[in-house]
């Protein structure tokens, strides 16, 4: 292990925050090598636990995703892995359904610097070939590879890999692949039970039974370098399955919703399940799954962890007004433009507020390091509570970005610190230079009305 380093996944440190429920302890697994760094998953079992590994606390929750292209297309696969790593992925999984895919792994591993997981479908030999190529982790599905001797051969190969240090295996029991497929009568009976009124409980019992049967093979070989997943397309099944599994098995959990759908709806389905589990201390590594560009999976997975204060944010946190009849600039276009600019140019985890009016804007922007809120086709910009500029609507974007970049440099130089200065923003006079003029116009109308009445009498 000399020369190895631990890469804390996309975080400077494990943030010292109070989560709603403390993270569940598990036996830690580690994947990666000198090129990628070591990503730790799970941990924190007490020293007297029979599965204890010596880790003092669970590692930060990591974010995984999977390539969308063919693994045997080496150049495109490598390019996609680089893109996903740049987006923030801690671990990337690739599919190896055919021998030409595992044949490409060695070269892919030579060109990438993020831990790679080989997703084995139906043939155990693909797992053996992936281990031989130097992959960092194997994913097996009990519903697809069930032969005890074949599984044992894969386990022994993983035990012997990496100069005896071994590589971990994820045991994944997805809802779509745990039903018996070979015996048609048995499959018909099981499907009938799945679609009965007791679907939920029956699925959970199948998942847990499959895991118990499969893990017995691993334990017989004294192999404990294991992660577990139990995915479903139903968010409620996912919540209940992982909650029950967390009570029964001392292994780290890879959590996710499978077949979640397009990003537009899949994000809600995924966050409903994953947010619930993580807030209750369940989950050690996550994948949000979309029928879309996997970059979105990484971005939304990180945002979920940042929102729960389970990872240290990288880059700006943007807050903005919701829909409202008081908005006095094109706030929605401005917000999207600001988001894109911040994503590409800001690395410091500052809070940036974009508010659409002088009514709620000042109060809601308090706590932001850099804030703008609109008046009468103008914007007033604050930096940690100090007004620094009033600009026209067409200048807001560039002026705000300029202040964010300047603030970032001040943070980096140590001149200012995030979160240490109490921000109090005094709202401008709505009748003044930023005011909408509505009150003044109303007053003028009242005055004119009174004059007209007097003249007529």
C-alpha positions in Angstrom: 0.0 0.0 0.0 3.0 2.3 0.0 2.5 5.4 -2.0 -1.3 5.0 -2.0 -3.4 8.0 -1.1 -7.1 8.3 -0.1 -9.1 10.6 -2.3 -11.9 12.0 -0.3 -14.7 12.0 -2.9 -15.1 15.5 -4.2 -14.6 17.0 -0.7 -11.8 18.8 1.1 -12.9 17.0 4.3 -15.7 15.1 5.8 -17.9 18.1 6.8 -18.5 18.3 10.5 -22.3 18.7 10.5 -25.2 17.1 12.3 -27.2 14.9 9.9 -30.8 14.2 10.9 -29.9 10.6 11.7 -26.2 9.6 12.1 -24.8 7.5 9.3 -25.3 3.8 9.7 -22.0 1.9 10.3 -20.8 -0.8 8.0 -17.7 -2.7 6.9 -15.7 -0.3 4.7 -14.7 -1.2 1.2 -12.0 0.6 -0.8 -11.5 0.8 -4.5 -9.0 2.4 -6.8 -5.2 2.4 -7.2 -2.2 4.7 -7.2 -3.4 6.4 -10.4 -7.0 7.0 -9.2 -6.5 7.3 -5.5 -8.6 5.2 -3.1 -12.3 5.9 -2.7 -13.5 4.5 0.6 -17.2 3.5 0.9 -18.9 2.9 4.3 -17.1 2.2 7.5 -17.4 2.9 11.2 -18.2 -0.5 12.7 -17.1 -0.8 16.4 -13.9 -2.6 17.0 -15.7 -5.6 18.7 -17.9 -6.2 15.7 -17.1 -9.5 13.9 -16.9 -7.6 10.5 -14.9 -4.6 11.9 -12.3 -3.2 9.5 -10.6 -0.6 11.6 -12.2 2.5 10.1 -13.2 5.0 12.7 -16.2 6.5 10.9 -18.2 6.1 7.6 -16.5 7.7 4.6 -18.2 10.6 2.9 -21.1 9.4 0.6 -19.7 9.0 -2.9 -21.4 9.6 -6.3 -21.4 7.1 -9.1 -22.7 6.9 -12.6 -22.4 4.7 -15.7 -21.2 5.3 -19.2 -23.9 5.3 -21.9 -21.7 4.1 -24.8 -20.1 0.8 -25.8 -17.1 -0.1 -23.7 -15.3 -1.8 -26.6 -15.3 1.6 -28.4 -12.2 2.7 -26.4 -11.8 6.3 -27.5 -15.4 7.2 -26.9 -15.6 5.3 -23.7 -12.5 7.1 -22.3 -13.8 10.5 -23.5 -17.1 9.8 -21.7 -15.3 8.7 -18.5 -13.3 11.9 -18.5 -16.5 14.0 -19.0 -18.2 12.2 -16.1 -15.1 12.6 -13.8 -15.0 16.3 -14.7 -18.6 16.6 -13.7 -17.7 15.2 -10.2 -18.2 11.5 -10.4 -16.2 9.6 -7.8 -16.7 6.2 -9.4 -17.7 5.3 -13.0 -19.2 2.0 -14.0 -18.9 0.4 -17.5 -20.9 -2.4 -19.0 -19.0 -5.6 -20.1 -21.6 -7.8 -21.7 -19.2 -9.2 -24.3 -15.6 -10.4 -24.4 -14.6 -7.5 -26.7 -15.7 -5.2 -23.8 -13.5 -6.8 -21.2 -10.7 -6.9 -23.8 -10.9 -3.1 -24.0 -10.7 -2.6 -20.2 -6.9 -2.6 -19.8 -6.4 0.2 -22.2 -9.4 2.2 -20.8 -7.8 1.8 -17.3 -4.5 3.1 -18.6 -6.1 6.3 -19.9 -8.4 7.2 -16.9 -7.9 8.4 -13.4 -11.1 7.5 -11.7 -12.0 4.1 -10.2 -13.8 1.9 -12.7 -16.5 -0.7 -11.9 -17.2 -3.6 -14.4 -20.9 -4.4 -14.7 -21.2 -8.1 -15.4 -24.4 -9.2 -17.0 -24.9 -12.9 -17.7 -21.5 -14.6 -18.0 -19.2 -15.1 -15.1 -16.2 -15.2 -17.4 -16.7 -11.5 -18.1 -16.0 -10.9 -14.4 -12.8 -13.0 -14.5 -11.6 -11.1 -17.6 -12.4 -7.8 -15.9 -10.4 -8.7 -12.8 -7.5 -9.8 -15.0 -7.6 -6.4 -16.8 -7.3 -4.7 -13.4 -10.7 -3.3 -12.9 -11.3 -1.7 -9.4 -14.7 -3.4 -8.6 -17.1 -6.0 -10.0 -20.9 -5.8 -10.0 -22.7 -9.1 -9.9 -26.5 -9.8 -10.1 -27.8 -12.9 -8.2 -30.7 -13.1 -10.7 -28.3 -13.5 -13.6 -25.3 -15.4 -12.3 -26.5 -17.9 -9.7 -24.3 -20.9 -10.2 -22.4 -21.4 -6.9 -19.2 -22.7 -8.6 -19.1 -19.8 -11.0 -19.7 -17.2 -8.2 -16.9 -18.9 -6.1 -14.5 -18.7 -9.0 -15.2 -14.9 -9.3 -14.8 -14.4 -5.6 -11.4 -16.2 -5.6 -10.2 -14.1 -8.5 -11.2 -10.9 -6.7 -9.5 -12.1 -3.5 -6.2 -12.7 -5.4 -6.3 -9.5 -7.3 -4.3 -6.3 -6.6 -1.3 -8.0 -5.1 -3.4 -9.9 -2.6 -5.3 -6.8 -1.4 -8.4 -7.9 -3.2 -11.1 -5.9 -5.1 -14.7 -5.5 -3.9 -17.8 -6.9 -5.4 -21.2 -5.3 -5.4 -24.1 -7.7 -5.1 -27.1 -6.0 -6.8 -30.6 -7.4 -6.5 -32.8 -5.2 -8.8 -36.5 -5.8 -8.9 -36.4 -6.5 -12.6 -33.9 -9.3 -12.4 -34.6 -11.3 -9.2 -37.6 -13.2 -10.5 -36.9 -16.7 -11.6 -36.4 -16.7 -15.4 -35.6 -20.3 -16.3 -38.6 -22.2 -14.9 -41.6 -20.8 -16.7 -44.1 -22.2 -14.2 -42.2 -20.9 -11.3 -41.8 -17.5 -13.0 -45.5 -17.3 -13.7 -46.3 -18.1 -10.0 -43.8 -15.5 -8.8 -45.1 -12.8 -11.2 -48.6 -13.5 -10.1 -47.5 -12.9 -6.5 -45.6 -9.7 -7.5 -48.7 -8.2 -9.1 -51.0 -9.3 -6.2 -52.1 -6.9 -3.5 -49.1 -8.1 -1.5 -46.5 -7.0 -4.1 -44.6 -4.8 -1.7 -44.0 -7.3 1.0 -43.4 -10.1 -1.4 -40.7 -8.2 -3.3 -38.9 -7.4 -0.1 -38.9 -11.0 1.0 -37.5 -12.1 -2.4 -34.8 -9.4 -2.3 -33.7 -10.4 1.2 -33.8 -14.1 0.5 -31.7 -13.7 -2.6 -29.2 -11.7 -0.7 -28.9 -14.2 2.1 -28.5 -17.1 -0.4 -25.9 -15.2 -2.4 -23.9 -13.8 0.6 -23.6 -17.3 2.1 -21.3 -18.2 -0.9 -19.1 -15.2 -0.1 -19.0 -15.9 3.6 -18.0 -19.5 2.9 -15.0 -18.1 1.1 -14.2 -15.7 3.9 -14.9 -12.8 1.5 -16.4 -9.7 3.1 -15.2 -7.0 0.6 -18.8 -6.5 -0.4 -21.3 -3.7 -1.2 -25.1 -4.3 -1.5 -27.8 -2.7 -3.7 -31.5 -3.5 -3.9 -33.1 -1.2 -6.5 -36.6 -0.8 -7.8 -38.5 1.6 -10.0 -40.9 2.3 -7.1 -39.5 4.8 -4.6 -41.5 3.4 -1.7 -40.1 -0.1 -2.4 -36.6 1.4 -2.5 -37.0 3.1 0.9 -38.4 0.0 2.6 -36.0 -2.4 0.9 -32.8 -0.5 2.0 -34.3 0.2 5.4 -34.8 -3.5 6.0 -31.5 -4.5 4.4 -29.6 -2.0 6.5 -30.8 -3.8 9.6 -29.7 -7.2 8.5 -26.3 -6.9 6.7 -23.2 -5.1 7.9 -22.1 -4.0 4.4 -22.1 -0.6 2.7 -25.1 0.2 0.6 -25.2 1.4 -2.9 -28.5 3.2 -3.2 -30.5 4.2 -6.2 -33.8 4.0 -8.1 -33.7 1.9 -11.2 -35.7 2.7 -14.4 -36.4 6.1 -12.9 -37.3 7.6 -16.3 -36.3 10.9 -18.0 -34.6 13.6 -15.9 -37.7 15.7 -15.7 -39.6 13.1 -13.7 -36.7 10.8 -12.7 -35.2 13.5 -10.5 -38.3 13.6 -8.3 -38.6 9.9 -8.1 -34.9 9.5 -7.2 -34.7 12.3 -4.7 -37.9 11.1 -2.9 -36.2 7.8 -2.2 -32.5 8.7 -1.8 -33.2 11.9 0.2 -35.4 9.9 2.6 -32.8 7.2 3.1 -29.8 9.5 3.4 -31.5 11.8 5.9 -32.2 8.6 7.9 -28.5 7.6 7.9 -28.9 4.9 5.2 -26.7 4.9 2.1 -22.9 5.0 1.5 -22.7 5.6 -2.3 -25.4 6.7 -4.7 -26.4 6.7 -8.3 -29.2 8.7 -9.6 -30.3 7.0 -12.8 -31.8 8.9 -15.8 -32.8 8.0 -19.4 -30.6 10.9 -20.3 -27.0 12.2 -20.3 -25.3 10.6 -17.3 -23.6 14.0 -16.5 -27.0 15.0 -15.1 -26.9 12.0 -12.8 -23.6 13.2 -11.4 -24.7 16.9 -11.0 -28.0 16.0 -9.3 -26.4 13.4 -7.1 -23.9 16.0 -5.8 -26.6 18.6 -5.4 -28.5 16.2 -3.3 -25.6 15.5 -1.0 -24.8 19.2 -0.8 -28.4 20.0 0.1 -28.2 17.5 3.0 -24.8 18.9 4.1 -23.3 15.5 3.6 -20.5 16.7 1.3 -18.6 20.0 1.2 -20.0 22.0 -1.7 -17.7 22.7 -4.7 -18.6 25.8 -6.6 -21.3 28.4 -6.0 -24.7 27.7 -4.4 -27.3 29.6 -6.3 -30.7 30.7 -4.8 -33.3 32.6 -6.7 -36.9 33.9 -6.4 -39.8 31.7 -7.4 -42.5 32.8 -9.8 -44.1 36.1 -8.5 -46.1 39.0 -9.8 -43.6 41.5 -8.3 -40.7 40.5 -10.5 -39.3 43.5 -12.4 -36.7 42.0 -14.7 -36.5 38.9 -16.8 -35.5 36.9 -13.7 -35.8 33.4 -15.2 -33.4 34.0 -18.1 -31.1 35.9 -15.8 -31.0 33.0 -13.3 -30.2 30.4 -15.9 -27.5 32.7 -17.4 -26.0 33.2 -13.9 -26.1 29.4 -13.2 -24.1 28.6 -16.3 -21.5 31.4 -15.6 -21.1 30.3 -12.0 -20.7 26.6 -13.0 -17.9 27.4 -15.4 -16.0 30.0 -13.5 -16.6 29.8 -9.7 -15.0 27.0 -7.6 -15.3 28.6 -4.1 -18.5 27.4 -2.3 -20.0 30.9 -2.0 -23.7 31.5 -1.8 -25.1 33.7 -4.6 -28.6 35.1 -4.5 -30.6 36.4 -7.6 -33.8 38.1 -6.4 -36.4 39.8 -8.6 -37.8 42.7 -6.5 -37.1 44.9 -3.5 -40.0 43.5 -1.5 -38.7 40.1 -0.3 -35.4 40.2 -2.2 -33.3 41.9 0.6 -34.5 39.6 3.3 -34.2 36.4 1.3 -30.7 37.5 0.1 -29.4 37.8 3.6 -26.8 35.2 4.2 -25.6 35.3 0.6 -22.0 36.2 -0.1 -23.0 38.0 -3.3 -26.5 39.0 -4.0 -28.5 41.0 -6.6 -32.1 42.0 -6.5 -34.0 44.0 -9.0 -35.8 47.3 -8.9 -37.2 49.3 -11.8 -35.3 47.5 -14.6 -32.2 47.9 -12.5 -30.2 45.7 -10.2 -28.6 46.4 -6.8 -25.6 44.2 -6.0 -24.3 43.4 -2.5 -21.2 41.6 -1.4 -21.5 40.3 2.2 -24.1 42.9 3.0 -22.3 45.9 1.5 -23.9 47.6 -1.5 -21.3 47.7 -4.2 -23.2 48.7 -7.4 -26.4 49.7 -9.1 -26.6 48.7 -12.7 -29.1 48.5 -15.5 -30.9 45.3 -16.3 -28.6 44.6 -19.3 -25.5 44.9 -17.1 -26.6 42.7 -14.2 -25.2 39.4 -15.5 -21.7 40.6 -16.2 -21.6 42.9 -13.1 -22.7 40.1 -10.8 -20.1 37.6 -12.3 -17.4 40.3 -11.9 -18.2 40.7 -8.2 -18.3 36.9 -7.7 -14.9 36.5 -9.3 -13.5 39.3 -7.2 -15.0 37.8 -4.1 -13.5 34.4 -5.0 -10.0 35.9 -5.2 -10.5 37.6 -1.8 -11.5 34.3 -0.3 -8.5 32.5 -1.8 -6.1 35.2 -0.6 -7.5 35.0 2.9 -8.8 38.6 2.9 -12.4 37.4 3.6 -13.9 34.1 4.8 -17.1 32.3 3.9 -19.8 32.2 6.5 -17.9 34.4 9.1 -19.5 37.7 8.4 -23.1 38.3 9.4 -24.9 39.6 6.4 -27.6 42.1 7.0 -29.1 43.9 3.9 -31.1 47.1 4.4 -33.6 47.3 1.6 -33.6 50.4 -0.6 -36.5 52.9 -0.4 -39.1 51.6 -2.8 -39.9 55.2 -3.8 -36.2 56.0 -4.4 -33.8 55.3 -7.2 -34.6 51.5 -7.3 -38.3 51.9 -6.5 -41.0 50.8 -9.0 -42.7 54.2 -8.7 -46.0 52.5 -8.0 -46.5 54.3 -4.7 -45.5 57.6 -6.2 -47.9 57.0 -9.1 -50.7 56.1 -6.8 -50.1 59.2 -4.8 -50.2 61.4 -7.9 -53.4 59.8 -9.0 -54.9 60.5 -5.5 -53.7 64.1 -5.7 -55.1 64.5 -9.3 -58.4 63.0 -8.3 -58.7 65.4 -5.3 -57.9 68.4 -7.5 -60.5 67.4 -10.1 -63.1 67.0 -7.5 -62.4 70.4 -6.0 -62.5 72.2 -9.4 -65.8 70.6 -10.4 -67.5 71.7 -7.2 
